[in-house]
Amino acid sequence: MYNFSESINIGSFTVGHEQPVFIIAEAGVAHFGSVDRAKQLVDMAVAANADAVKFQIFRTEDLISPVCPEWRERLKPKELEFSAFLEIKTYCEQKGILFLATAHDEKSFEYLVGLDVAAYKVGSGEVDNGPFLKTILSQNKPVLLSTGLHNKESIQNIVKLARQVNNPNLILLHCNTAYPTPIKQSNLRSICWMRDHFKTLVGYSDHTVGMTVPLAAVALGACVIEKHICLEKFTEGSQDCKVACKEVELIEFVKAIRDTEQSMGHYDKHVIKEAEASVLWARKSIVADKDLQPGHIVTAEDIKIRRPGTGIAPGLLDKVLGKRLIQEVSQDCLIQWEDLECQSHQEKSAS
């Protein structure tokens, strides 16, 4: 049985379900054809302590057929020259953040290979594009693949391709290719299903408004979170900006992810050290319900259960009932082991 990697190195980061969440700030095409704006988006990602910033590379004429002139017209202003991405990647290196990109056509991917990026991101639009996917997977680098337009069968085909080319470094990203995605359509349980069914690492690429859904994805075990970023929230002709974070929002978003992953803890149950002192006031003890004299045999009518927890625990009541008192216990006072006759060391230590 072919096994996919349980942890994957992307640049200096180790990505896995037992590792810190790998946070990608998806700049996409929010630069609108400007290298300076692209660098501002990089600065945003750096200021927020994101792990990587990702762009999209395409040649409009290679991506869109002339039969769709409206889409060519829409995308052309968002295109950057290939050389611009070398400049942006160099800028990322200077700023100490990982550069990633999604190539949407073969020529763009060839250029991306030449940039020697740490991993390849594949958009949902490559669904059923077997030859292109095989080319990407064959580079034997980590591949993050969004599944927003994929069904079970198409994901299974990608998994088979990865096995055929012996690339164990596949990360599936649950995604919904709708801008914005209604919260009730997020279907985050797919994260758990894909992880269990395909035995790969699984993350989440978000297209909802706000941070509620991606934080829930972290709680469900997503090892990668991708969120769009933008300089202006409402930009004509942009669907990404509707679901994107501006700078202050991105800072809050990254911090919220880190807080969420820290809150997950470990797969067990124990009383945390910080709560141990609370036992003394929150737990209850066996208390005298009336004044009790020496020689009295303790009965159920003689006791009540009250805070604090510095006496004998209620769970040891059977060790107290029927015992003779050797000294007076006043009403509302805790009954202690030394008040009872013939208490064994074992009974005392059990308290």
Beta strands, then each sheet from edge to edge (+ up, - down):
strand 1: 7-10
strand 2: 13-16
strand 3: 22-28
strand 4: 52-57
strand 5: 98-103
strand 6: 120-122
strand 7: 143-146
strand 8: 170-175
strand 9: 201-206
strand 10: 224-228
strand 11: 285-288
strand 12: 303-306
sheet 1: 1+ 2-
sheet 2: 5+ 4+ 3+ 10+ 9+ 8+ 7+ 6+
sheet 3: 11+ 12-
end
